[in-house]
C-alpha cells in the first residue's frame, strides 16, 4: 500500500493532466450542442478571403494546377485544361498553356515552379488575355522538360 501512495504522490501532476485532458474531451463529446463544431464549418474553401481580416491578407490563390512533364494535368482547382504542350526531343520550346475556362481577373498574376531535383529547371509563367475572358490563359515556359506547378494569385477582394 505504501508503494501505491508513493507512486501516486510522485506522479500527481501527470495524473492531474490526464484527468483534465480526458475531462475536456468528454465535455466536447457530450456537452456541446450537436452540429456546433464539425466538418460543415471546416470544409475546403469554406473560409473565403472575404471572411478573413482584409488588413492581414495581401492575396490568395485563385486557380492552380500541377502539370506533368508530358503536359497532362495531374491536379487542379478548378478543373484546368492544357493547350498545346511541347516537351519532346528536338523541340525549340518546352512548355505550353493552361486554361481554367474562367476569366482571370485584372490585377492577378501567374507563377510557375518546376518540380525539378536535383538538376535545376527554370520555369516562368505569364497571364495572357484572350478574346473577351474565356480565352484568358497562362503560358508556361521551362528550361527543360519537367513537371510544373502553376498558380494564379489575385489581390485581396
C-alpha positions, 0 to 999 in steps of 0.5 A: 500500500505504501508503494501505491501512495508513493507512486501516486504522490510522485506522479500527481501532476501527470495524473492531474493532466490526464484527468483534465485532458480526458475531462475536456474531451468528454465535455466536447463529446457530450456537452456541446450542442450537436452540429456546433463544431464539425466538418460543415464549418471546416470544409475546403474553401469554406473560409473565403478571403472575404471572411478573413481580416482584409488588413492581414491578407495581401492575396490568395490563390485563385486557380492552380494546377500541377502539370506533368512533364508530358503536359497532362494535368495531374491536379487542379482547382478548378478543373484546368485544361492544357493547350498545346504542350511541347516537351519532346526531343528536338523541340525549340520550346518546352512548355505550353498553356493552361486554361481554367475556362474562367476569366482571370481577373485584372490585377492577378498574376501567374507563377510557375515552379518546376518540380525539378531535383536535383538538376535545376529547371527554370520555369516562368509563367505569364497571364495572357488575355484572350478574346473577351475572358474565356480565352484568358490563359497562362503560358508556361515556359521551362528550361527543360522538360519537367513537371510544373506547378502553376498558380494564379494569385489575385489581390485581396477582394 
